[in-house]
């Protein structure tokens, strides 16, 4: 089957009897089978997807006007998003075999608009990682070069779209977990404003940072998915009551005022190839009539330390529920309840998750709370205030999505700090709760994809997506 580039193309092909939902599902199942070596899918909903496709084809034949906004959309889910009656394990041994009793609000809204869910994809354990290597199912590989990582933690979601195994994938973004893998895999990665999509049914890592995000082939497709999933939810007190805009119809066709951080592009960790592609992209923006100016941002080197203090603290609290009693794996042969806790968590959690739980417990401890956690909250506030100040004078902030292209599998296994520093350009959007999108801008001299990201003010998704869609068209 010829690759259909958008949902509009897909629906046109269905309406002209060139394809059907069932044929689409069969095509994607073939692609999943052909890409097994990339280790994208943990579970494929083969029989279920076929049955739903048949039902939707029949619904369309009876009344074409009755189908939902996502008719023809075949979507995969990251293994941290609950789907009733299906396993959800967060890529961790501690949850193997656990079936969700309910669906995430985002999943319910996708299904209500006639999406087809084709499977559950791999991810870093409890979304903790930037390489998709911490999963208990083994690493996912980058389709552009299987010796390279796809990024993380939504690495398999990015590869699922990159390798053509689904139309789009729903992931999560705590510090760049949608945008960094999108850049590494040459697809679009979108993170909305904190609270724009309900977190009900998303397994928690760091609750004040986590947000459901989207991996897709275009900003237009991401806009449609946001339109479907966004909106208030009585099951999530942090979910915004702001009305949902018609994101799929959003447009921003005027000259934009864009800021970029000279401290970012001149950072000593910047790869020269990524730097050149980013500056070439800036020159193209200027040639197209946009204003692109450098601005100072004095907190760049404080973002990563503050982020990892805060997120590990929240992880320490959130993951305390996985104790062998309430949730998850329970050890065999324990002599008392303390052994149940200790051995269950030791056996169930991987090295990176244990590291972050211990870091978080340390920064929350009585003797260190003020020195670390309280100080990191103050830094977060300063970063928010400076970002808001910049966005008073500019429409968007432009940054690389990653300082380097994708690296070799196993390259950072012994150096977690180097992996943490790779998030330097993506975590700001999560620290301040603002929307951000990663767009592919070309190939690195080594042949790997490179992406750039734009960030906008809170709840300015329509502006950000409209601008991004126009860039793609141009």
C-alpha positions as semicolon CSV with decimal commas, in nm:
position;residue;x (nm);y (nm);z (nm)
1;X;0,000;0,000;0,000
2;X;0,120;0,351;-0,082
3;X;0,208;0,545;0,233
4;X;-0,067;0,797;0,310
5;X;0,084;1,113;0,451
6;X;-0,210;1,249;0,649
7;X;-0,546;1,148;0,790
8;X;-0,710;1,366;0,524
9;X;-0,535;1,157;0,255
10;X;-0,648;0,839;0,429
11;X;-1,010;0,944;0,454
12;X;-1,010;1,059;0,092
13;X;-0,875;0,719;-0,014
14;X;-1,145;0,541;0,191
15;X;-1,423;0,759;0,050
16;X;-1,301;0,684;-0,304
17;X;-1,297;0,309;-0,228
18;X;-0,921;0,294;-0,272
19;X;-0,876;0,141;0,073
20;X;-1,065;0,047;0,391
21;X;-0,996;0,057;0,763
22;X;-0,935;-0,317;0,753
23;X;-0,683;-0,281;0,469
24;X;-0,506;-0,007;0,667
25;X;-0,485;-0,230;0,973
26;X;-0,350;-0,518;0,764
27;X;-0,089;-0,284;0,614
28;X;0,024;-0,164;0,956
29;X;0,034;-0,521;1,093
30;X;0,262;-0,614;0,804
31;X;0,487;-0,319;0,886
32;X;0,496;-0,421;1,253
33;X;0,604;-0,771;1,153
34;X;0,866;-0,635;0,912
35;X;1,018;-0,414;1,185
36;X;1,032;-0,667;1,470
37;X;1,410;-0,622;1,484
38;X;1,356;-0,264;1,606
39;X;1,172;-0,391;1,919
40;X;0,894;-0,132;1,894
41;X;0,587;-0,321;2,016
42;X;0,542;-0,500;2,347
43;X;0,192;-0,613;2,255
44;X;0,001;-0,597;1,927
45;X;-0,380;-0,584;1,945
46;X;-0,407;-0,783;1,623
47;X;-0,750;-0,949;1,650
48;X;-0,903;-0,651;1,829
49;X;-0,778;-0,399;1,570
50;X;-0,913;-0,611;1,284
51;X;-1,253;-0,645;1,449
52;X;-1,278;-0,272;1,519
53;X;-1,175;-0,196;1,161
54;X;-1,454;-0,418;1,027
55;X;-1,708;-0,246;1,252
56;X;-1,592;0,100;1,142
57;X;-1,599;0,004;0,774
58;X;-1,958;-0,113;0,818
59;X;-2,048;0,206;1,004
60;X;-1,902;0,416;0,721
61;X;-2,084;0,217;0,451
62;X;-2,416;0,264;0,628
63;X;-2,367;0,638;0,683
64;X;-2,041;0,815;0,589
65;X;-2,144;1,120;0,792
66;X;-2,169;0,916;1,114
67;X;-1,798;0,846;1,160
68;X;-1,584;1,039;1,408
69;X;-1,296;1,281;1,358
70;X;-1,040;1,000;1,382
71;X;-1,202;0,754;1,144
72;X;-0,914;0,593;0,956
73;X;-0,658;0,674;1,227
74;X;-0,452;0,378;1,351
75;X;-0,273;0,468;1,674
76;X;-0,028;0,303;1,915
77;X;-0,004;0,370;2,289
78;X;0,307;0,411;2,502
79;X;0,327;0,152;2,780
80;X;0,243;0,406;3,050
81;X;-0,112;0,480;2,932
82;X;-0,399;0,273;3,069
83;X;-0,636;0,088;2,836
84;X;-0,910;-0,113;3,009
85;X;-0,860;-0,489;2,998
86;X;-0,507;-0,457;2,859
87;X;-0,169;-0,481;3,025
88;X;0,017;-0,165;3,121
89;X;0,362;-0,217;3,269
90;X;0,565;0,105;3,226
91;X;0,843;-0,109;3,080
92;X;0,905;-0,253;3,428
93;X;0,923;-0,602;3,577
94;X;0,733;-0,475;3,879
95;X;0,413;-0,439;3,675
96;X;0,444;-0,736;3,438
97;X;0,107;-0,907;3,406
98;X;-0,091;-0,612;3,546
99;X;-0,409;-0,535;3,353
100;X;-0,572;-0,195;3,378
101;X;-0,926;-0,179;3,514
102;X;-1,002;0,145;3,327
103;X;-0,893;0,348;3,027
104;X;-0,714;0,681;3,043
105;X;-0,939;0,976;2,962
106;X;-0,727;1,046;2,652
107;X;-0,781;0,688;2,533
108;X;-1,157;0,709;2,586
109;X;-1,168;1,026;2,377
110;X;-0,966;0,869;2,097
111;X;-1,199;0,570;2,083
112;X;-1,506;0,793;2,096
113;X;-1,387;0,956;1,771
114;X;-1,340;0,616;1,599
115;X;-0,965;0,570;1,631
116;X;-0,823;0,217;1,606
117;X;-0,565;0,118;1,868
118;X;-0,313;-0,125;1,721
119;X;-0,078;-0,194;2,009
120;X;0,130;-0,103;2,311
121;X;0,483;0,023;2,246
122;X;0,805;0,005;2,445
123;X;0,945;0,286;2,663
124;X;1,207;0,359;2,924
125;X;1,108;0,208;3,259
126;X;0,851;0,437;3,423
127;X;0,946;0,694;3,155
128;X;1,285;0,745;3,322
129;X;1,546;0,772;3,050
130;X;1,648;0,945;2,729
131;X;1,741;0,640;2,522
132;X;1,466;0,374;2,553
133;X;1,734;0,142;2,699
134;X;1,603;0,116;3,057
135;X;1,298;-0,091;2,957
136;X;1,278;-0,445;3,094
137;X;1,186;-0,551;2,738
138;X;1,520;-0,436;2,600
139;X;1,606;-0,130;2,389
140;X;1,409;-0,005;2,091
141;X;1,629;0,075;1,790
142;X;1,624;0,381;1,564
143;X;1,482;0,294;1,220
144;X;1,728;0,537;1,055
145;X;2,018;0,333;1,196
146;X;1,946;0,032;1,421
147;X;2,279;0,076;1,600
148;X;2,153;0,410;1,737
149;X;1,910;0,491;2,018
150;X;1,571;0,639;1,926
151;X;1,572;0,877;2,224
152;X;1,341;0,847;2,518
153;X;1,142;0,788;2,708
154;X;0,883;0,774;2,425
155;X;1,144;0,631;2,189
156;X;0,933;0,342;2,061
157;X;0,641;0,580;1,996
158;X;0,871;0,785;1,774
159;X;1,002;0,478;1,591
160;X;0,647;0,344;1,551
161;X;0,565;0,654;1,343
162;X;0,909;0,672;1,179
163;X;0,886;0,309;1,061
164;X;0,529;0,347;0,934
165;X;0,371;0,098;1,178
166;X;0,089;0,336;1,273
167;X;-0,052;0,676;1,180
168;X;0,041;0,832;1,514
169;X;0,145;0,733;1,864
170;X;0,042;0,869;2,204
171;X;0,334;0,911;2,441
172;X;0,418;1,110;2,752
173;X;0,657;1,400;2,809
174;X;0,807;1,476;3,151
175;X;1,123;1,655;3,037
176;X;1,134;1,613;2,661
177;X;1,029;1,250;2,631
178;X;0,820;1,320;2,319
179;X;1,028;1,595;2,159
180;X;1,380;1,451;2,191
181;X;1,290;1,112;2,032
182;X;1,091;1,297;1,763
183;X;1,409;1,486;1,674
184;X;1,620;1,167;1,677
185;X;1,370;0,989;1,449
186;X;1,272;1,269;1,210
187;X;0,905;1,297;1,311
188;X;0,690;1,560;1,483
189;X;0,668;1,554;1,864
190;X;0,420;1,776;2,048
191;X;0,379;1,848;2,421
192;X;0,081;2,065;2,518
193;X;0,046;2,304;2,811
194;X;0,044;2,131;3,147
195;X;-0,321;2,047;3,220
196;X;-0,439;2,075;2,859
197;X;-0,479;1,693;2,836
198;X;-0,599;1,496;3,136
199;X;-0,337;1,282;3,312
200;X;-0,605;1,041;3,436
201;X;-0,481;0,696;3,336
202;X;-0,120;0,804;3,278
203;X;0,117;0,617;3,513
204;X;0,284;0,890;3,717
205;X;0,656;0,966;3,717
206;X;0,668;1,333;3,826
207;X;0,313;1,464;3,861
208;X;0,383;1,837;3,823
209;X;0,579;1,773;3,500
210;X;0,408;1,477;3,328
211;X;0,192;1,544;3,024
212;X;0,047;1,320;2,756
213;X;0,206;1,406;2,421
214;X;0,179;1,320;2,054
215;X;0,416;1,166;1,797
216;X;0,296;1,214;1,439
217;X;0,404;1,277;1,080
218;X;0,284;1,638;1,077
219;X;0,180;1,927;1,297
220;X;-0,166;1,913;1,138
221;X;-0,213;1,554;1,259
222;X;-0,089;1,651;1,606
223;X;-0,340;1,939;1,610
224;X;-0,630;1,706;1,536
225;X;-0,526;1,462;1,807
226;X;-0,494;1,746;2,058
227;X;-0,840;1,871;1,963
228;X;-0,981;1,526;2,043
229;X;-0,792;1,460;2,368
230;X;-0,789;1,807;2,528
231;X;-1,044;1,942;2,770
232;X;-1,162;1,934;3,132
233;X;-1,182;1,605;3,320
234;X;-1,346;1,544;3,657
235;X;-1,093;1,267;3,726
236;X;-0,793;1,505;3,709
237;X;-0,793;1,806;3,937
238;X;-0,492;1,954;3,755
239;X;-0,670;1,946;3,419
240;X;-0,756;2,291;3,283
241;X;-1,113;2,415;3,244
242;X;-1,013;2,631;2,948
243;X;-1,228;2,570;2,638
244;X;-1,084;2,352;2,365
245;X;-1,006;2,540;2,044
246;X;-1,042;2,403;1,692
247;X;-0,671;2,326;1,677
248;X;-0,703;2,139;1,347
249;X;-0,819;2,464;1,184
250;X;-0,562;2,690;1,349
251;X;-0,349;2,913;1,129
252;X;-0,061;3,154;1,189
253;X;0,042;3,299;0,854
254;X;0,191;3,631;0,963
255;X;0,559;3,707;1,029
256;X;0,654;3,565;1,369
257;X;0,878;3,716;1,632
258;X;1,112;3,437;1,741
259;X;1,374;3,437;2,017
260;X;1,661;3,195;2,051
261;X;1,911;3,159;2,334
262;X;2,263;3,241;2,220
263;X;2,384;3,060;2,534
264;X;2,218;2,744;2,399
265;X;2,362;2,750;2,048
266;X;2,705;2,849;2,180
267;X;2,692;2,584;2,453
268;X;3,012;2,374;2,471
269;X;2,804;2,056;2,450
270;X;2,655;2,150;2,110
271;X;2,744;1,923;1,821
272;X;2,878;2,126;1,527
273;X;2,652;1,953;1,273
274;X;2,340;2,022;1,480
275;X;2,454;2,380;1,536
276;X;2,502;2,442;1,163
277;X;2,163;2,293;1,071
278;X;1,997;2,508;1,339
279;X;2,163;2,829;1,217
280;X;2,076;2,739;0,856
281;X;1,715;2,695;0,968
282;X;1,723;3,034;1,143
283;X;1,847;3,197;0,822
284;X;1,565;3,034;0,628
285;X;1,313;3,168;0,879
286;X;1,456;3,516;0,832
287;X;1,444;3,479;0,455
288;X;1,076;3,388;0,487
289;X;1,009;3,718;0,667
290;X;1,021;3,610;1,031
291;X;1,214;3,803;1,293
292;X;1,465;3,579;1,474
293;X;1,675;3,739;1,748
294;X;1,917;3,613;2,013
295;X;1,820;3,678;2,375
296;X;2,003;3,615;2,698
297;X;1,892;3,335;2,927
298;X;2,111;3,318;3,232
299;X;1,951;3,009;3,386
300;X;2,031;2,752;3,116
301;X;2,288;2,562;3,322
302;X;2,056;2,556;3,625
303;X;1,768;2,387;3,444
304;X;1,899;2,028;3,451
305;X;2,005;2,025;3,821
306;X;1,673;2,178;3,932
307;X;1,474;1,945;3,707
308;X;1,638;1,629;3,837
309;X;1,602;1,734;4,200
310;X;1,229;1,800;4,155
311;X;1,141;1,505;3,933
312;X;1,329;1,249;4,140
313;X;1,158;1,383;4,453
314;X;0,818;1,338;4,291
315;X;0,920;0,995;4,158
316;X;1,022;0,884;4,506
317;X;0,673;0,970;4,628
318;X;0,480;0,836;4,328
319;X;0,660;0,502;4,307
320;X;0,617;0,423;4,677
321;X;0,285;0,259;4,586
322;X;0,466;-0,020;4,399
323;X;0,556;-0,218;4,708
324;X;0,449;-0,578;4,645
325;X;0,135;-0,526;4,853
326;X;-0,084;-0,273;4,674
327;X;0,056;-0,294;4,322
328;X;0,309;-0,491;4,129
329;X;0,544;-0,783;4,166
330;X;0,554;-0,958;4,506
331;X;0,866;-1,152;4,604
332;X;0,842;-1,517;4,706
333;X;0,957;-1,651;5,042
334;X;0,975;-1,325;5,238
335;X;0,977;-1,376;5,616
336;X;0,803;-1,050;5,713
337;X;0,644;-0,739;5,562
338;X;0,973;-0,547;5,558
339;X;1,128;-0,822;5,345
340;X;0,825;-0,810;5,113
341;X;0,882;-0,439;5,054
342;X;1,257;-0,460;5,022
343;X;1,284;-0,769;4,802
344;X;0,983;-0,689;4,583
345;X;1,117;-0,345;4,495
346;X;1,474;-0,473;4,456
347;X;1,361;-0,744;4,214
348;X;1,100;-0,534;4,034
349;X;1,274;-0,204;3,965
350;X;1,564;-0,154;3,724
351;X;1,887;0,031;3,797
352;X;1,781;0,374;3,663
353;X;1,451;0,374;3,851
354;X;1,626;0,274;4,174
355;X;1,880;0,551;4,121
356;X;1,609;0,816;4,080
357;X;1,405;0,689;4,376
358;X;1,714;0,709;4,599
359;X;1,805;1,055;4,470
360;X;1,450;1,174;4,533
361;X;1,436;1,026;4,880
362;X;1,768;1,193;4,961
363;X;1,662;1,544;4,849
364;X;1,338;1,514;5,048
365;X;1,510;1,397;5,367
366;X;1,499;1,620;5,673
367;X;1,859;1,739;5,660
368;X;1,863;1,819;5,289
369;X;1,511;1,935;5,200
370;X;1,588;2,309;5,219
371;X;1,927;2,278;5,051
372;X;1,798;2,085;4,751
373;X;1,422;2,054;4,704
374;X;1,324;2,400;4,830
375;X;1,610;2,561;4,638
376;X;1,512;2,379;4,317
377;X;1,156;2,511;4,352
378;X;1,296;2,864;4,376
379;X;1,501;2,808;4,060
380;X;1,191;2,675;3,885
381;X;1,010;2,997;3,971
382;X;1,297;3,210;3,834
383;X;1,299;3,010;3,510
384;X;0,921;3,057;3,475
385;X;0,939;3,432;3,532
386;X;1,224;3,480;3,283
387;X;1,048;3,265;3,020
388;X;0,725;3,463;3,062
389;X;0,921;3,786;3,031
390;X;1,075;3,674;2,700
391;X;0,739;3,561;2,561
392;X;0,589;3,906;2,627
393;X;0,806;4,033;2,341
394;X;0,819;3,723;2,120
395;X;0,572;3,471;1,980
396;X;0,800;3,171;2,016
397;X;1,128;3,053;2,162
398;X;1,342;2,841;1,930
399;X;1,598;2,588;2,051
400;X;1,760;2,267;1,929
401;X;1,565;1,963;2,048
402;X;1,893;1,793;2,141
403;X;2,256;1,908;2,146
404;X;2,359;1,599;1,945
405;X;2,209;1,351;1,700
406;X;2,121;1,003;1,825
407;X;2,412;0,820;1,984
408;X;2,509;0,452;1,983
409;X;2,310;0,201;2,185
410;X;2,499;0,140;2,509
411;X;2,715;0,452;2,474
412;X;2,583;0,620;2,789
413;X;2,507;0,309;2,993
414;X;2,786;0,383;3,240
415;X;2,740;0,761;3,249
416;X;2,386;0,859;3,360
417;X;2,488;1,222;3,412
418;X;2,578;1,254;3,042
419;X;2,234;1,116;2,957
420;X;2,070;1,367;3,192
421;X;2,260;1,656;3,031
422;X;2,127;1,554;2,688
423;X;1,788;1,689;2,805
424;X;1,925;2,042;2,850
425;X;1,709;2,204;2,579
426;X;1,379;2,018;2,633
427;X;1,316;2,030;3,008
428;X;1,244;2,405;3,018
429;X;0,898;2,358;2,865
430;X;0,809;2,110;3,140
431;X;0,959;2,326;3,415
432;X;0,731;2,613;3,311
433;X;0,432;2,406;3,191
434;X;0,427;2,558;2,840
435;X;0,354;2,391;2,504
436;X;0,642;2,291;2,278
437;X;0,683;2,112;1,947
438;X;0,979;1,938;1,781
439;X;1,001;1,954;1,402
440;X;1,251;1,778;1,173
441;X;1,486;2,020;0,994
442;X;1,719;1,792;0,800
443;X;1,993;1,533;0,816
444;X;2,314;1,552;1,014
445;X;2,634;1,489;0,813
446;X;2,635;1,142;0,972
447;X;2,298;1,072;0,806
448;X;2,076;1,089;1,116
449;X;1,769;1,314;1,157
450;X;1,797;1,647;1,339
451;X;1,511;1,844;1,492
452;X;1,444;2,187;1,629
453;X;1,181;2,287;1,884
454;X;0,952;2,587;1,933
455;X;0,795;2,683;2,264
456;X;0,498;2,918;2,308
457;X;0,311;3,073;2,601
458;X;0,066;2,878;2,816
459;X;-0,244;2,763;2,624
460;X;-0,111;2,907;2,296
461;X;-0,129;2,567;2,125
462;X;-0,338;2,704;1,838
463;X;-0,072;2,961;1,754
464;X;0,214;2,712;1,790
465;X;0,049;2,438;1,583
466;X;-0,073;2,681;1,316
467;X;0,278;2,826;1,280
468;X;0,432;2,478;1,265
469;X;0,183;2,360;1,001
470;X;0,264;2,664;0,787
471;X;0,637;2,591;0,818
472;X;0,574;2,236;0,695
473;X;0,372;2,364;0,400
474;X;0,645;2,614;0,312
